[in-house]
């Protein structure tokens, strides 16, 4: 069994992920559904051989010492893959996420115009949130690519591992990988501030120290992009506050109220036309006066109402879902499946309330 053939098959299936596990045939995820490849179950020996085909000596050593390892792999002119190898019940397992060579534009991804506005902020912290596989990295890559092609900037990224590769265009881009180029997000972010950046992308806000430095960078005039595994703007604020000790939270709320530029939360919906795959559904919160005041005063539960007013392109998930249903892009079943409040979306779908009225029922 050859790893290159499996990875190329993943692309041919238009799959987002490949999973290889002992005792099962290789399996891919297509439009969110798991599909087994027509092949015999993988043996332990075959899986170890597949891993050796991909990983270098240092990665294999890290796998044995930490029982898990992340790295990237490129098939030239085809795709990149984010690889995670780990142990499960004493056997190796492999998960590979496909990353297109071509970075799609906002319009190709079906993103609203406000995403470009957010990408063009002069300073502040922009958080892209969502579950694993929700398209966060793809949307962030489109933002960085837009800046790269339209503005003369110094852009520094810190990733684990590097996913989309950016070639300097109008901007000058440096991409650093955890483990290979730098030991940690926090350490690399500190050093990035000494590298004359205009824009910094931090792959993930994993801890309070990284969050502190990201806010410091935003406060000193940089535009900082990062991700966090939360499902909407309100939960994002709650998660950030929970990272810090109680005696630091008032100061954190002040810094967020001042330096947060936007929170963009993303889910993927299956398009009504099956050949069009999946499309993004977005909740967008920008740091308006009302939002800033709510964060400063710790009134996180009032954020959905502020977002529902749609000032500066803001929207709740359920508002966007109702619009996608009305425009014929998603089915009613899919809209209700993804809805935060199915009752509110159902009312809007039947025309029994406006989208804004329905949004008021969401949280």
Rosetta blueprint (number, residue, H / E / L):
1 X L
2 X L
3 X H
4 X H
5 X H
6 X H
7 X H
8 X H
9 X H
10 X H
11 X H
12 X H
13 X L
14 X L
15 X L
16 X L
17 X E
18 X E
19 X E
20 X E
21 X E
22 X E
23 X L
24 X L
25 X L
26 X L
27 X E
28 X E
29 X E
30 X E
31 X L
32 X L
33 X E
34 X E
35 X E
36 X E
37 X L
38 X L
39 X L
40 X L
41 X L
42 X E
43 X L
44 X H
45 X H
46 X H
47 X H
48 X H
49 X H
50 X H
51 X H
52 X H
53 X H
54 X H
55 X L
56 X L
57 X H
58 X H
59 X H
60 X H
61 X H
62 X H
63 X H
64 X H
65 X H
66 X H
67 X L
68 X E
69 X E
70 X E
71 X E
72 X E
73 X E
74 X E
75 X E
76 X L
77 X L
78 X L
79 X E
80 X E
81 X E
82 X E
83 X E
84 X E
85 X E
86 X E
87 X E
88 X E
89 X L
90 X L
91 X E
92 X E
93 X E
94 X E
95 X E
96 X E
97 X E
98 X E
99 X E
100 X E
101 X L
102 X L
103 X L
104 X L
105 X L
106 X H
107 X H
108 X H
109 X H
110 X L
111 X L
112 X L
113 X H
114 X H
115 X H
116 X H
117 X H
118 X H
119 X H
120 X L
121 X L
122 X L
123 X L
124 X E
125 X E
126 X E
127 X E
128 X E
129 X E
130 X L
131 X L
132 X L
133 X L
134 X L
135 X L
136 X H
137 X H
138 X H
139 X H
140 X H
141 X H
142 X H
143 X H
144 X H
145 X H
146 X H
147 X H
148 X H
149 X H
150 X H
151 X L
152 X L
153 X L
154 X E
155 X E
156 X E
157 X E
158 X E
159 X E
160 X L
161 X L
162 X L
163 X L
164 X L
165 X L
166 X L
167 X L
168 X L
169 X L
170 X L
171 X L
172 X E
173 X E
174 X E
175 X E
176 X E
177 X E
178 X E
179 X L
180 X L
181 X L
182 X E
183 X L
184 X L
185 X H
186 X H
187 X H
188 X H
189 X H
190 X H
191 X H
192 X H
193 X L
194 X L
195 X L
196 X L
197 X L
198 X L
199 X E
200 X E
201 X E
202 X E
203 X L
204 X L
205 X L
206 X L
207 X L
208 X H
209 X H
210 X H
211 X H
212 X H
213 X H
214 X H
215 X H
216 X H
217 X H
218 X H
219 X H
220 X L
221 X L
222 X L
223 X E
224 X E
225 X E
226 X E
227 X E
228 X E
229 X L
230 X L
231 X L
232 X L
233 X H
234 X H
235 X H
236 X H
237 X H
238 X H
239 X H
240 X H
241 X H
242 X H
243 X L
244 X L
245 X L
246 X H
247 X H
248 X H
249 X H
250 X H
251 X H
252 X H
253 X H
254 X H
255 X H
256 X H
257 X H
258 X H
259 X H
260 X E
261 X E
262 X E
263 X E
264 X E
265 X E
266 X E
267 X E
268 X E
269 X E
270 X E
271 X L
272 X L
273 X L
274 X H
275 X H
276 X H
277 X L
278 X E
279 X E
280 X E
281 X E
282 X E
283 X E
284 X E
285 X E
286 X E
287 X L
288 X L
289 X H
290 X H
291 X H
292 X H
293 X H
294 X H
295 X H
296 X H
297 X L
298 X L
299 X L
300 X H
301 X H
302 X H
303 X H
304 X H
305 X H
306 X H
307 X H
308 X H
309 X L
310 X L
311 X H
312 X H
313 X H
314 X L
315 X E
316 X L
317 X H
318 X H
319 X H
320 X H
321 X H
322 X H
323 X H
324 X H
325 X H
326 X H
327 X L
328 X L
329 X L
330 X L
331 X L
332 X H
333 X H
334 X H
335 X H
336 X H
337 X H
338 X H
339 X L
340 X L
341 X L
342 X H
343 X H
344 X H
345 X H
346 X H
347 X H
348 X H
349 X H
350 X L
351 X L
352 X L
353 X L
354 X L
355 X H
356 X H
357 X H
358 X H
359 X H
360 X L
361 X L
362 X L
363 X L
